[in-house]
Amino acid sequence: MTMRNICLAAILAVVSTAVQAQGNDAAYCKALADKYMTYVSNMQSGRSPMPESPDVRVAIDQCSKGNTAAGIPVLEQKLRNAKLDLPPRG
């Protein structure tokens, strides 16, 4: 292989790994949001409903827009505060 091909292969491997990580983060972020909406925000769940705070709405919106780095920590903390286990991460 030429040096150019080796460099191209390395770049493709890094990009592929980054895309896969983003997909895993997006799925995890959605799982966090779904669990929050099901067990914390949903009045039909049998738990005492907690008022949805603006930061949760922003975090869910950030997840849906692909900014998982902003959404994941907020949703994780809200689920921990509600004494819920976090969903498995991808």
PDB file of N, CA, C and O in Angstrom, chain B, residues numbered from 101:
ATOM      1  N   MET B 101       0.836  -1.182   0.000  1.00  0.00           N
ATOM      2  CA  MET B 101       0.000   0.000   0.000  1.00  0.00           C
ATOM      3  C   MET B 101       0.881   1.245   0.000  1.00  0.00           C
ATOM      4  O   MET B 101       1.955   1.279   0.601  1.00  0.00           O
ATOM      5  N   THR B 102       0.406   2.227  -0.670  1.00  0.00           N
ATOM      6  CA  THR B 102       1.149   3.475  -0.656  1.00  0.00           C
ATOM      7  C   THR B 102       0.792   4.252   0.598  1.00  0.00           C
ATOM      8  O   THR B 102      -0.204   3.970   1.265  1.00  0.00           O
ATOM      9  N   MET B 103       1.608   5.216   0.896  1.00  0.00           N
ATOM     10  CA  MET B 103       1.365   6.049   2.078  1.00  0.00           C
ATOM     11  C   MET B 103       0.017   6.754   1.959  1.00  0.00           C
ATOM     12  O   MET B 103      -0.685   6.931   2.955  1.00  0.00           O
ATOM     13  N   ARG B 104      -0.337   7.148   0.761  1.00  0.00           N
ATOM     14  CA  ARG B 104      -1.622   7.836   0.545  1.00  0.00           C
ATOM     15  C   ARG B 104      -2.784   6.903   0.895  1.00  0.00           C
ATOM     16  O   ARG B 104      -3.734   7.324   1.556  1.00  0.00           O
ATOM     17  N   ASN B 105      -2.719   5.669   0.468  1.00  0.00           N
ATOM     18  CA  ASN B 105      -3.782   4.711   0.764  1.00  0.00           C
ATOM     19  C   ASN B 105      -3.869   4.411   2.254  1.00  0.00           C
ATOM     20  O   ASN B 105      -4.963   4.248   2.795  1.00  0.00           O
ATOM     21  N   ILE B 106      -2.734   4.338   2.911  1.00  0.00           N
ATOM     22  CA  ILE B 106      -2.717   4.096   4.354  1.00  0.00           C
ATOM     23  C   ILE B 106      -3.374   5.262   5.094  1.00  0.00           C
ATOM     24  O   ILE B 106      -4.164   5.055   6.015  1.00  0.00           O
ATOM     25  N   CYS B 107      -3.047   6.466   4.694  1.00  0.00           N
ATOM     26  CA  CYS B 107      -3.646   7.654   5.319  1.00  0.00           C
ATOM     27  C   CYS B 107      -5.141   7.701   5.065  1.00  0.00           C
ATOM     28  O   CYS B 107      -5.913   8.014   5.971  1.00  0.00           O
ATOM     29  N   LEU B 108      -5.556   7.395   3.854  1.00  0.00           N
ATOM     30  CA  LEU B 108      -6.977   7.387   3.516  1.00  0.00           C
ATOM     31  C   LEU B 108      -7.722   6.335   4.335  1.00  0.00           C
ATOM     32  O   LEU B 108      -8.819   6.601   4.827  1.00  0.00           O
ATOM     33  N   ALA B 109      -7.151   5.167   4.485  1.00  0.00           N
ATOM     34  CA  ALA B 109      -7.769   4.111   5.287  1.00  0.00           C
ATOM     35  C   ALA B 109      -7.892   4.536   6.747  1.00  0.00           C
ATOM     36  O   ALA B 109      -8.907   4.263   7.387  1.00  0.00           O
ATOM     37  N   ALA B 110      -6.878   5.196   7.271  1.00  0.00           N
ATOM     38  CA  ALA B 110      -6.915   5.664   8.660  1.00  0.00           C
ATOM     39  C   ALA B 110      -7.997   6.723   8.846  1.00  0.00           C
ATOM     40  O   ALA B 110      -8.721   6.698   9.842  1.00  0.00           O
ATOM     41  N   ILE B 111      -8.112   7.636   7.915  1.00  0.00           N
ATOM     42  CA  ILE B 111      -9.128   8.685   7.995  1.00  0.00           C
ATOM     43  C   ILE B 111     -10.524   8.066   7.934  1.00  0.00           C
ATOM     44  O   ILE B 111     -11.405   8.449   8.705  1.00  0.00           O
ATOM     45  N   LEU B 112     -10.728   7.128   7.037  1.00  0.00           N
ATOM     46  CA  LEU B 112     -12.034   6.467   6.929  1.00  0.00           C
ATOM     47  C   LEU B 112     -12.382   5.707   8.207  1.00  0.00           C
ATOM     48  O   LEU B 112     -13.543   5.687   8.615  1.00  0.00           O
ATOM     49  N   ALA B 113     -11.401   5.089   8.836  1.00  0.00           N
ATOM     50  CA  ALA B 113     -11.651   4.368  10.087  1.00  0.00           C
ATOM     51  C   ALA B 113     -12.081   5.328  11.189  1.00  0.00           C
ATOM     52  O   ALA B 113     -13.000   5.032  11.952  1.00  0.00           O
ATOM     53  N   VAL B 114     -11.420   6.471  11.269  1.00  0.00           N
ATOM     54  CA  VAL B 114     -11.771   7.466  12.292  1.00  0.00           C
ATOM     55  C   VAL B 114     -13.168   8.015  12.041  1.00  0.00           C
ATOM     56  O   VAL B 114     -13.963   8.132  12.973  1.00  0.00           O
ATOM     57  N   VAL B 115     -13.471   8.348  10.807  1.00  0.00           N
ATOM     58  CA  VAL B 115     -14.793   8.889  10.466  1.00  0.00           C
ATOM     59  C   VAL B 115     -15.878   7.852  10.746  1.00  0.00           C
ATOM     60  O   VAL B 115     -16.931   8.190  11.287  1.00  0.00           O
ATOM     61  N   SER B 116     -15.633   6.610  10.387  1.00  0.00           N
ATOM     62  CA  SER B 116     -16.603   5.546  10.625  1.00  0.00           C
ATOM     63  C   SER B 116     -16.875   5.371  12.113  1.00  0.00           C
ATOM     64  O   SER B 116     -18.024   5.206  12.522  1.00  0.00           O
ATOM     65  N   THR B 117     -15.824   5.405  12.919  1.00  0.00           N
ATOM     66  CA  THR B 117     -15.973   5.284  14.367  1.00  0.00           C
ATOM     67  C   THR B 117     -16.759   6.468  14.932  1.00  0.00           C
ATOM     68  O   THR B 117     -17.610   6.286  15.802  1.00  0.00           O
ATOM     69  N   ALA B 118     -16.485   7.662  14.449  1.00  0.00           N
ATOM     70  CA  ALA B 118     -17.193   8.857  14.919  1.00  0.00           C
ATOM     71  C   ALA B 118     -18.671   8.792  14.556  1.00  0.00           C
ATOM     72  O   ALA B 118     -19.522   9.145  15.373  1.00  0.00           O
ATOM     73  N   VAL B 119     -18.985   8.350  13.354  1.00  0.00           N
ATOM     74  CA  VAL B 119     -20.383   8.242  12.926  1.00  0.00           C
ATOM     75  C   VAL B 119     -21.112   7.202  13.762  1.00  0.00           C
ATOM     76  O   VAL B 119     -22.259   7.414  14.158  1.00  0.00           O
ATOM     77  N   GLN B 120     -20.453   6.081  14.034  1.00  0.00           N
ATOM     78  CA  GLN B 120     -21.066   5.039  14.855  1.00  0.00           C
ATOM     79  C   GLN B 120     -21.306   5.558  16.279  1.00  0.00           C
ATOM     80  O   GLN B 120     -22.357   5.289  16.861  1.00  0.00           O
ATOM     81  N   ALA B 121     -20.362   6.282  16.832  1.00  0.00           N
ATOM     82  CA  ALA B 121     -20.518   6.833  18.184  1.00  0.00           C
ATOM     83  C   ALA B 121     -21.669   7.818  18.228  1.00  0.00           C
ATOM     84  O   ALA B 121     -22.435   7.828  19.191  1.00  0.00           O
ATOM     85  N   GLN B 122     -21.805   8.641  17.208  1.00  0.00           N
ATOM     86  CA  GLN B 122     -22.909   9.594  17.169  1.00  0.00           C
ATOM     87  C   GLN B 122     -24.244   8.860  17.121  1.00  0.00           C
ATOM     88  O   GLN B 122     -25.208   9.259  17.775  1.00  0.00           O
ATOM     89  N   GLY B 123     -24.289   7.779  16.339  1.00  0.00           N
ATOM     90  CA  GLY B 123     -25.514   6.984  16.268  1.00  0.00           C
ATOM     91  C   GLY B 123     -25.843   6.346  17.601  1.00  0.00           C
ATOM     92  O   GLY B 123     -27.004   6.322  18.009  1.00  0.00           O
ATOM     93  N   ASN B 124     -24.820   5.823  18.291  1.00  0.00           N
ATOM     94  CA  ASN B 124     -25.028   5.235  19.612  1.00  0.00           C
ATOM     95  C   ASN B 124     -25.487   6.290  20.605  1.00  0.00           C
ATOM     96  O   ASN B 124     -26.383   6.036  21.411  1.00  0.00           O
ATOM     97  N   ASP B 125     -24.878   7.475  20.554  1.00  0.00           N
ATOM     98  CA  ASP B 125     -25.277   8.560  21.454  1.00  0.00           C
ATOM     99  C   ASP B 125     -26.704   9.007  21.172  1.00  0.00           C
ATOM    100  O   ASP B 125     -27.459   9.299  22.099  1.00  0.00           O
ATOM    101  N   ALA B 126     -27.077   9.063  19.900  1.00  0.00           N
ATOM    102  CA  ALA B 126     -28.436   9.468  19.544  1.00  0.00           C
ATOM    103  C   ALA B 126     -29.450   8.453  20.070  1.00  0.00           C
ATOM    104  O   ALA B 126     -30.494   8.832  20.601  1.00  0.00           O
ATOM    105  N   ALA B 127     -29.144   7.175  19.924  1.00  0.00           N
ATOM    106  CA  ALA B 127     -30.051   6.132  20.420  1.00  0.00           C
ATOM    107  C   ALA B 127     -30.134   6.177  21.946  1.00  0.00           C
ATOM    108  O   ALA B 127     -31.215   6.018  22.513  1.00  0.00           O
ATOM    109  N   TYR B 128     -29.007   6.392  22.606  1.00  0.00           N
ATOM    110  CA  TYR B 128     -28.981   6.476  24.069  1.00  0.00           C
ATOM    111  C   TYR B 128     -29.768   7.703  24.543  1.00  0.00           C
ATOM    112  O   TYR B 128     -30.535   7.627  25.503  1.00  0.00           O
ATOM    113  N   CYS B 129     -29.569   8.812  23.871  1.00  0.00           N
ATOM    114  CA  CYS B 129     -30.268  10.046  24.237  1.00  0.00           C
ATOM    115  C   CYS B 129     -31.782   9.846  24.104  1.00  0.00           C
ATOM    116  O   CYS B 129     -32.548  10.284  24.962  1.00  0.00           O
ATOM    117  N   LYS B 130     -32.202   9.189  23.032  1.00  0.00           N
ATOM    118  CA  LYS B 130     -33.626   8.906  22.833  1.00  0.00           C
ATOM    119  C   LYS B 130     -34.138   7.976  23.922  1.00  0.00           C
ATOM    120  O   LYS B 130     -35.241   8.170  24.433  1.00  0.00           O
ATOM    121  N   ALA B 131     -33.353   6.976  24.281  1.00  0.00           N
ATOM    122  CA  ALA B 131     -33.764   6.052  25.339  1.00  0.00           C
ATOM    123  C   ALA B 131     -33.922   6.788  26.672  1.00  0.00           C
ATOM    124  O   ALA B 131     -34.859   6.523  27.424  1.00  0.00           O
ATOM    125  N   LEU B 132     -33.004   7.708  26.958  1.00  0.00           N
ATOM    126  CA  LEU B 132     -33.119   8.512  28.186  1.00  0.00           C
ATOM    127  C   LEU B 132     -34.394   9.356  28.161  1.00  0.00           C
ATOM    128  O   LEU B 132     -35.136   9.401  29.142  1.00  0.00           O
ATOM    129  N   ALA B 133     -34.637  10.016  27.045  1.00  0.00           N
ATOM    130  CA  ALA B 133     -35.824  10.872  26.925  1.00  0.00           C
ATOM    131  C   ALA B 133     -37.095  10.046  27.049  1.00  0.00           C
ATOM    132  O   ALA B 133     -38.041  10.449  27.726  1.00  0.00           O
ATOM    133  N   ASP B 134     -37.114   8.886  26.392  1.00  0.00           N
ATOM    134  CA  ASP B 134     -38.289   8.018  26.474  1.00  0.00           C
ATOM    135  C   ASP B 134     -38.540   7.564  27.901  1.00  0.00           C
ATOM    136  O   ASP B 134     -39.679   7.564  28.368  1.00  0.00           O
ATOM    137  N   LYS B 135     -37.475   7.176  28.594  1.00  0.00           N
ATOM    138  CA  LYS B 135     -37.633   6.717  29.975  1.00  0.00           C
ATOM    139  C   LYS B 135     -38.099   7.859  30.870  1.00  0.00           C
ATOM    140  O   LYS B 135     -38.945   7.664  31.742  1.00  0.00           O
ATOM    141  N   TYR B 136     -37.551   9.041  30.655  1.00  0.00           N
ATOM    142  CA  TYR B 136     -37.986  10.203  31.443  1.00  0.00           C
ATOM    143  C   TYR B 136     -39.474  10.463  31.213  1.00  0.00           C
ATOM    144  O   TYR B 136     -40.234  10.646  32.164  1.00  0.00           O
ATOM    145  N   MET B 137     -39.879  10.477  29.952  1.00  0.00           N
ATOM    146  CA  MET B 137     -41.273  10.781  29.629  1.00  0.00           C
ATOM    147  C   MET B 137     -42.207   9.686  30.156  1.00  0.00           C
ATOM    148  O   MET B 137     -43.331   9.977  30.566  1.00  0.00           O
ATOM    149  N   THR B 138     -41.755   8.448  30.148  1.00  0.00           N
ATOM    150  CA  THR B 138     -42.594   7.343  30.611  1.00  0.00           C
ATOM    151  C   THR B 138     -42.725   7.311  32.130  1.00  0.00           C
ATOM    152  O   THR B 138     -43.829   7.153  32.652  1.00  0.00           O
ATOM    153  N   TYR B 139     -41.618   7.458  32.838  1.00  0.00           N
ATOM    154  CA  TYR B 139     -41.630   7.213  34.277  1.00  0.00           C
ATOM    155  C   TYR B 139     -41.608   8.456  35.147  1.00  0.00           C
ATOM    156  O   TYR B 139     -42.004   8.387  36.311  1.00  0.00           O
ATOM    157  N   VAL B 140     -41.168   9.565  34.637  1.00  0.00           N
ATOM    158  CA  VAL B 140     -41.074  10.764  35.468  1.00  0.00           C
ATOM    159  C   VAL B 140     -42.156  11.763  35.094  1.00  0.00           C
ATOM    160  O   VAL B 140     -42.840  12.296  35.968  1.00  0.00           O
ATOM    161  N   SER B 141     -42.311  12.015  33.828  1.00  0.00           N
ATOM    162  CA  SER B 141     -43.221  13.059  33.381  1.00  0.00           C
ATOM    163  C   SER B 141     -44.650  12.569  33.204  1.00  0.00           C
ATOM    164  O   SER B 141     -45.583  13.364  33.313  1.00  0.00           O
ATOM    165  N   ASN B 142     -44.844  11.308  32.941  1.00  0.00           N
ATOM    166  CA  ASN B 142     -46.158  10.771  32.619  1.00  0.00           C
ATOM    167  C   ASN B 142     -46.999  10.582  33.872  1.00  0.00           C
ATOM    168  O   ASN B 142     -46.626   9.811  34.756  1.00  0.00           O
ATOM    169  N   MET B 143     -48.102  11.260  33.955  1.00  0.00           N
ATOM    170  CA  MET B 143     -48.970  11.168  35.137  1.00  0.00           C
ATOM    171  C   MET B 143     -49.662   9.810  35.238  1.00  0.00           C
ATOM    172  O   MET B 143     -50.116   9.435  36.319  1.00  0.00           O
ATOM    173  N   GLN B 144     -49.750   9.070  34.139  1.00  0.00           N
ATOM    174  CA  GLN B 144     -50.425   7.783  34.149  1.00  0.00           C
ATOM    175  C   GLN B 144     -49.543   6.657  34.675  1.00  0.00           C
ATOM    176  O   GLN B 144     -50.011   5.526  34.807  1.00  0.00           O
ATOM    177  N   SER B 145     -48.299   6.936  34.972  1.00  0.00           N
ATOM    178  CA  SER B 145     -47.361   5.873  35.353  1.00  0.00           C
ATOM    179  C   SER B 145     -47.535   5.387  36.787  1.00  0.00           C
ATOM    180  O   SER B 145     -46.943   4.375  37.162  1.00  0.00           O
ATOM    181  N   GLY B 146     -48.316   6.067  37.580  1.00  0.00           N
ATOM    182  CA  GLY B 146     -48.496   5.654  38.959  1.00  0.00           C
ATOM    183  C   GLY B 146     -47.511   6.303  39.913  1.00  0.00           C
ATOM    184  O   GLY B 146     -47.656   6.162  41.127  1.00  0.00           O
ATOM    185  N   ARG B 147     -46.529   6.999  39.407  1.00  0.00           N
ATOM    186  CA  ARG B 147     -45.569   7.709  40.247  1.00  0.00           C
ATOM    187  C   ARG B 147     -46.091   9.120  40.468  1.00  0.00           C
ATOM    188  O   ARG B 147     -46.900   9.623  39.689  1.00  0.00           O
ATOM    189  N   SER B 148     -45.633   9.733  41.508  1.00  0.00           N
ATOM    190  CA  SER B 148     -45.974  11.136  41.704  1.00  0.00           C
ATOM    191  C   SER B 148     -45.335  11.937  40.580  1.00  0.00           C
ATOM    192  O   SER B 148     -44.114  11.923  40.423  1.00  0.00           O
ATOM    193  N   PRO B 149     -46.143  12.630  39.804  1.00  0.00           N
ATOM    194  CA  PRO B 149     -45.564  13.368  38.687  1.00  0.00           C
ATOM    195  C   PRO B 149     -44.690  14.514  39.164  1.00  0.00           C
ATOM    196  O   PRO B 149     -45.038  15.236  40.098  1.00  0.00           O
ATOM    197  N   MET B 150     -43.569  14.665  38.515  1.00  0.00           N
ATOM    198  CA  MET B 150     -42.686  15.782  38.802  1.00  0.00           C
ATOM    199  C   MET B 150     -42.889  16.803  37.698  1.00  0.00           C
ATOM    200  O   MET B 150     -42.948  16.435  36.525  1.00  0.00           O
ATOM    201  N   PRO B 151     -42.997  18.064  38.043  1.00  0.00           N
ATOM    202  CA  PRO B 151     -43.177  19.051  36.980  1.00  0.00           C
ATOM    203  C   PRO B 151     -41.980  19.040  36.044  1.00  0.00           C
ATOM    204  O   PRO B 151     -40.828  18.973  36.471  1.00  0.00           O
ATOM    205  N   GLU B 152     -42.287  19.108  34.758  1.00  0.00           N
ATOM    206  CA  GLU B 152     -41.212  19.102  33.766  1.00  0.00           C
ATOM    207  C   GLU B 152     -40.520  20.452  33.784  1.00  0.00           C
ATOM    208  O   GLU B 152     -41.157  21.490  33.604  1.00  0.00           O
ATOM    209  N   SER B 153     -39.234  20.432  33.998  1.00  0.00           N
ATOM    210  CA  SER B 153     -38.480  21.671  34.071  1.00  0.00           C
ATOM    211  C   SER B 153     -38.030  22.096  32.677  1.00  0.00           C
ATOM    212  O   SER B 153     -37.929  21.265  31.775  1.00  0.00           O
ATOM    213  N   PRO B 154     -37.761  23.377  32.501  1.00  0.00           N
ATOM    214  CA  PRO B 154     -37.318  23.856  31.187  1.00  0.00           C
ATOM    215  C   PRO B 154     -36.041  23.174  30.714  1.00  0.00           C
ATOM    216  O   PRO B 154     -35.868  22.955  29.515  1.00  0.00           O
ATOM    217  N   ASP B 155     -35.140  22.833  31.644  1.00  0.00           N
ATOM    218  CA  ASP B 155     -33.900  22.192  31.205  1.00  0.00           C
ATOM    219  C   ASP B 155     -34.147  20.811  30.616  1.00  0.00           C
ATOM    220  O   ASP B 155     -33.388  20.367  29.755  1.00  0.00           O
ATOM    221  N   VAL B 156     -35.201  20.118  31.065  1.00  0.00           N
ATOM    222  CA  VAL B 156     -35.539  18.821  30.478  1.00  0.00           C
ATOM    223  C   VAL B 156     -36.059  19.014  29.059  1.00  0.00           C
ATOM    224  O   VAL B 156     -35.682  18.276  28.149  1.00  0.00           O
ATOM    225  N   ARG B 157     -36.917  20.000  28.874  1.00  0.00           N
ATOM    226  CA  ARG B 157     -37.435  20.265  27.526  1.00  0.00           C
ATOM    227  C   ARG B 157     -36.297  20.608  26.576  1.00  0.00           C
ATOM    228  O   ARG B 157     -36.270  20.140  25.438  1.00  0.00           O
ATOM    229  N   VAL B 158     -35.364  21.418  27.040  1.00  0.00           N
ATOM    230  CA  VAL B 158     -34.206  21.787  26.216  1.00  0.00           C
ATOM    231  C   VAL B 158     -33.351  20.557  25.931  1.00  0.00           C
ATOM    232  O   VAL B 158     -32.895  20.374  24.803  1.00  0.00           O
ATOM    233  N   ALA B 159     -33.129  19.711  26.935  1.00  0.00           N
ATOM    234  CA  ALA B 159     -32.307  18.515  26.752  1.00  0.00           C
ATOM    235  C   ALA B 159     -32.928  17.572  25.725  1.00  0.00           C
ATOM    236  O   ALA B 159     -32.223  17.040  24.868  1.00  0.00           O
ATOM    237  N   ILE B 160     -34.220  17.366  25.805  1.00  0.00           N
ATOM    238  CA  ILE B 160     -34.905  16.500  24.845  1.00  0.00           C
ATOM    239  C   ILE B 160     -34.833  17.103  23.453  1.00  0.00           C
ATOM    240  O   ILE B 160     -34.630  16.388  22.471  1.00  0.00           O
ATOM    241  N   ASP B 161     -34.997  18.413  23.366  1.00  0.00           N
ATOM    242  CA  ASP B 161     -34.886  19.097  22.076  1.00  0.00           C
ATOM    243  C   ASP B 161     -33.467  18.971  21.517  1.00  0.00           C
ATOM    244  O   ASP B 161     -33.288  18.747  20.320  1.00  0.00           O
ATOM    245  N   GLN B 162     -32.468  19.112  22.374  1.00  0.00           N
ATOM    246  CA  GLN B 162     -31.081  18.970  21.934  1.00  0.00           C
ATOM    247  C   GLN B 162     -30.828  17.554  21.406  1.00  0.00           C
ATOM    248  O   GLN B 162     -30.154  17.381  20.391  1.00  0.00           O
ATOM    249  N   CYS B 163     -31.359  16.557  22.085  1.00  0.00           N
ATOM    250  CA  CYS B 163     -31.214  15.172  21.616  1.00  0.00           C
ATOM    251  C   CYS B 163     -31.830  15.007  20.236  1.00  0.00           C
ATOM    252  O   CYS B 163     -31.235  14.389  19.354  1.00  0.00           O
ATOM    253  N   SER B 164     -33.013  15.555  20.052  1.00  0.00           N
ATOM    254  CA  SER B 164     -33.684  15.391  18.759  1.00  0.00           C
ATOM    255  C   SER B 164     -32.956  16.124  17.641  1.00  0.00           C
ATOM    256  O   SER B 164     -33.088  15.759  16.473  1.00  0.00           O
ATOM    257  N   LYS B 165     -32.192  17.152  17.986  1.00  0.00           N
ATOM    258  CA  LYS B 165     -31.430  17.898  16.986  1.00  0.00           C
ATOM    259  C   LYS B 165     -30.020  17.348  16.792  1.00  0.00           C
ATOM    260  O   LYS B 165     -29.260  17.867  15.973  1.00  0.00           O
ATOM    261  N   GLY B 166     -29.661  16.294  17.544  1.00  0.00           N
ATOM    262  CA  GLY B 166     -28.358  15.679  17.376  1.00  0.00           C
ATOM    263  C   GLY B 166     -27.284  16.196  18.305  1.00  0.00           C
ATOM    264  O   GLY B 166     -26.142  15.742  18.234  1.00  0.00           O
ATOM    265  N   ASN B 167     -27.616  17.134  19.176  1.00  0.00           N
ATOM    266  CA  ASN B 167     -26.639  17.661  20.132  1.00  0.00           C
ATOM    267  C   ASN B 167     -26.711  16.834  21.411  1.00  0.00           C
ATOM    268  O   ASN B 167     -27.154  17.306  22.458  1.00  0.00           O
ATOM    269  N   THR B 168     -26.264  15.594  21.296  1.00  0.00           N
ATOM    270  CA  THR B 168     -26.381  14.670  22.417  1.00  0.00           C
ATOM    271  C   THR B 168     -25.488  15.046  23.598  1.00  0.00           C
ATOM    272  O   THR B 168     -25.797  14.715  24.742  1.00  0.00           O
ATOM    273  N   ALA B 169     -24.391  15.729  23.324  1.00  0.00           N
ATOM    274  CA  ALA B 169     -23.482  16.131  24.409  1.00  0.00           C
ATOM    275  C   ALA B 169     -24.177  17.081  25.378  1.00  0.00           C
ATOM    276  O   ALA B 169     -23.825  17.123  26.557  1.00  0.00           O
ATOM    277  N   ALA B 170     -25.142  17.831  24.910  1.00  0.00           N
ATOM    278  CA  ALA B 170     -25.882  18.744  25.780  1.00  0.00           C
ATOM    279  C   ALA B 170     -27.058  18.046  26.450  1.00  0.00           C
ATOM    280  O   ALA B 170     -27.393  18.359  27.593  1.00  0.00           O
ATOM    281  N   GLY B 171     -27.685  17.108  25.755  1.00  0.00           N
ATOM    282  CA  GLY B 171     -28.890  16.478  26.277  1.00  0.00           C
ATOM    283  C   GLY B 171     -28.651  15.338  27.247  1.00  0.00           C
ATOM    284  O   GLY B 171     -29.368  15.206  28.239  1.00  0.00           O
ATOM    285  N   ILE B 172     -27.661  14.519  26.975  1.00  0.00           N
ATOM    286  CA  ILE B 172     -27.443  13.310  27.781  1.00  0.00           C
ATOM    287  C   ILE B 172     -27.192  13.603  29.258  1.00  0.00           C
ATOM    288  O   ILE B 172     -27.857  12.995  30.096  1.00  0.00           O
ATOM    289  N   PRO B 173     -26.278  14.493  29.627  1.00  0.00           N
ATOM    290  CA  PRO B 173     -26.020  14.695  31.066  1.00  0.00           C
ATOM    291  C   PRO B 173     -27.240  15.179  31.842  1.00  0.00           C
ATOM    292  O   PRO B 173     -27.450  14.774  32.985  1.00  0.00           O
ATOM    293  N   VAL B 174     -28.035  16.033  31.235  1.00  0.00           N
ATOM    294  CA  VAL B 174     -29.232  16.556  31.916  1.00  0.00           C
ATOM    295  C   VAL B 174     -30.237  15.434  32.155  1.00  0.00           C
ATOM    296  O   VAL B 174     -30.769  15.289  33.256  1.00  0.00           O
ATOM    297  N   LEU B 175     -30.491  14.643  31.117  1.00  0.00           N
ATOM    298  CA  LEU B 175     -31.463  13.564  31.255  1.00  0.00           C
ATOM    299  C   LEU B 175     -30.973  12.477  32.212  1.00  0.00           C
ATOM    300  O   LEU B 175     -31.763  11.926  32.979  1.00  0.00           O
ATOM    301  N   GLU B 176     -29.681  12.168  32.171  1.00  0.00           N
ATOM    302  CA  GLU B 176     -29.141  11.199  33.120  1.00  0.00           C
ATOM    303  C   GLU B 176     -29.353  11.675  34.553  1.00  0.00           C
ATOM    304  O   GLU B 176     -29.782  10.898  35.406  1.00  0.00           O
ATOM    305  N   GLN B 177     -29.061  12.928  34.821  1.00  0.00           N
ATOM    306  CA  GLN B 177     -29.204  13.453  36.174  1.00  0.00           C
ATOM    307  C   GLN B 177     -30.665  13.455  36.623  1.00  0.00           C
ATOM    308  O   GLN B 177     -30.961  13.133  37.773  1.00  0.00           O
ATOM    309  N   LYS B 178     -31.567  13.813  35.727  1.00  0.00           N
ATOM    310  CA  LYS B 178     -32.993  13.820  36.082  1.00  0.00           C
ATOM    311  C   LYS B 178     -33.482  12.409  36.415  1.00  0.00           C
ATOM    312  O   LYS B 178     -34.268  12.230  37.345  1.00  0.00           O
ATOM    313  N   LEU B 179     -33.021  11.411  35.661  1.00  0.00           N
ATOM    314  CA  LEU B 179     -33.416  10.036  35.961  1.00  0.00           C
ATOM    315  C   LEU B 179     -32.804   9.564  37.276  1.00  0.00           C
ATOM    316  O   LEU B 179     -33.462   8.872  38.053  1.00  0.00           O
ATOM    317  N   ARG B 180     -31.560   9.930  37.528  1.00  0.00           N
ATOM    318  CA  ARG B 180     -30.929   9.575  38.813  1.00  0.00           C
ATOM    319  C   ARG B 180     -31.673  10.236  39.974  1.00  0.00           C
ATOM    320  O   ARG B 180     -31.898   9.611  41.010  1.00  0.00           O
ATOM    321  N   ASN B 181     -32.053  11.502  39.794  1.00  0.00           N
ATOM    322  CA  ASN B 181     -32.795  12.212  40.840  1.00  0.00           C
ATOM    323  C   ASN B 181     -34.127  11.530  41.139  1.00  0.00           C
ATOM    324  O   ASN B 181     -34.607  11.563  42.272  1.00  0.00           O
ATOM    325  N   ALA B 182     -34.719  10.916  40.123  1.00  0.00           N
ATOM    326  CA  ALA B 182     -35.988  10.218  40.289  1.00  0.00           C
ATOM    327  C   ALA B 182     -35.778   8.780  40.772  1.00  0.00           C
ATOM    328  O   ALA B 182     -36.730   8.006  40.868  1.00  0.00           O
ATOM    329  N   LYS B 183     -34.513   8.429  41.078  1.00  0.00           N
ATOM    330  CA  LYS B 183     -34.161   7.097  41.581  1.00  0.00           C
ATOM    331  C   LYS B 183     -34.460   6.000  40.557  1.00  0.00           C
ATOM    332  O   LYS B 183     -34.878   4.900  40.920  1.00  0.00           O
ATOM    333  N   LEU B 184     -34.244   6.309  39.278  1.00  0.00           N
ATOM    334  CA  LEU B 184     -34.452   5.341  38.208  1.00  0.00           C
ATOM    335  C   LEU B 184     -33.103   4.898  37.646  1.00  0.00           C
ATOM    336  O   LEU B 184     -32.157   5.683  37.571  1.00  0.00           O
ATOM    337  N   ASP B 185     -33.035   3.648  37.260  1.00  0.00           N
ATOM    338  CA  ASP B 185     -31.828   3.153  36.581  1.00  0.00           C
ATOM    339  C   ASP B 185     -31.752   3.741  35.189  1.00  0.00           C
ATOM    340  O   ASP B 185     -32.771   3.957  34.533  1.00  0.00           O
ATOM    341  N   LEU B 186     -30.542   3.995  34.750  1.00  0.00           N
ATOM    342  CA  LEU B 186     -30.350   4.496  33.396  1.00  0.00           C
ATOM    343  C   LEU B 186     -30.466   3.342  32.415  1.00  0.00           C
ATOM    344  O   LEU B 186     -30.106   2.211  32.740  1.00  0.00           O
ATOM    345  N   PRO B 187     -30.967   3.622  31.214  1.00  0.00           N
ATOM    346  CA  PRO B 187     -31.023   2.555  30.203  1.00  0.00           C
ATOM    347  C   PRO B 187     -29.607   2.158  29.799  1.00  0.00           C
ATOM    348  O   PRO B 187     -28.669   2.936  29.973  1.00  0.00           O
ATOM    349  N   PRO B 188     -29.453   0.958  29.262  1.00  0.00           N
ATOM    350  CA  PRO B 188     -28.119   0.533  28.824  1.00  0.00           C
ATOM    351  C   PRO B 188     -27.613   1.432  27.700  1.00  0.00           C
ATOM    352  O   PRO B 188     -28.378   1.865  26.839  1.00  0.00           O
ATOM    353  N   ARG B 189     -26.329   1.699  27.724  1.00  0.00           N
ATOM    354  CA  ARG B 189     -25.741   2.556  26.697  1.00  0.00           C
ATOM    355  C   ARG B 189     -25.114   1.676  25.632  1.00  0.00           C
ATOM    356  O   ARG B 189     -24.159   0.943  25.888  1.00  0.00           O
ATOM    357  N   GLY B 190     -25.658   1.763  24.456  1.00  0.00           N
ATOM    358  CA  GLY B 190     -25.357   1.105  23.326  1.00  0.00           C
ATOM    359  C   GLY B 190     -24.482   0.222  22.769  1.00  0.00           C
ATOM    360  O   GLY B 190     -24.615  -0.120  21.594  1.00  0.00           O
TER     361      GLY B 190
END
